[in-house]
């Protein structure tokens, strides 16, 4: 016999994840709107090459933020892959993550105009770090409450914490050495390396207790 309450929970989760995907899609689409406005300058007789050169900072900011939002969506998608039941704690943390995603187009718009300012960097990279923190906390919820998942795979908050650490390091490097700028975000490519170092540094007893608790 079908459990009506169970079906309702499944519907709630499906609707929630659909909402999450829609908000991310809108946020990533908003990134391109300033470039659409830039294209109107062609009416003044400027060449395409000159236009692209003049607005190279806007193009770079768009590509960077597109890559960041896409990466974070894949992380969130992997986190939610095995979640089968709606949970208010998980949903709240995911909505807070969405808030940071929605804010990224705004902080991206600051990069071409005030990219060298410390506050601009703090808003841009700080928003990312805050978002990944919420994702990590959402994963912790599913780890501590395995009844929310199908049991076929566990979330791994270590990668979220590694990315938070790398984002803070990138922000610190960018502020300390301004010429590095937003290229410091390339540190995010080292998240797997940080997790491996983390695993090697943990005491054996702690690792065994974590395995037994899963």
Secondary structure, 3 states (H helix, E strand, C coil): CCCHHHHHHHHHHHHHHHHHHHHHHHHHHHHHHHHHHHHHHHHHCCCHHHHHHHCHHHHHHHHHHHHHHHHHHHHHHHHHCCECCCCHHHHHHHHHHHHHHHHHHHHHHHHHHHCCCHHHHHHHHHHHHHHHHHHHHHHHHHHHCHHHECCCCCCCHHHHHHHHHHHHHHHHHHHHCHHHHHHHHHHHHHHHHHHHHHHHHCCHHHHHHHHHHC
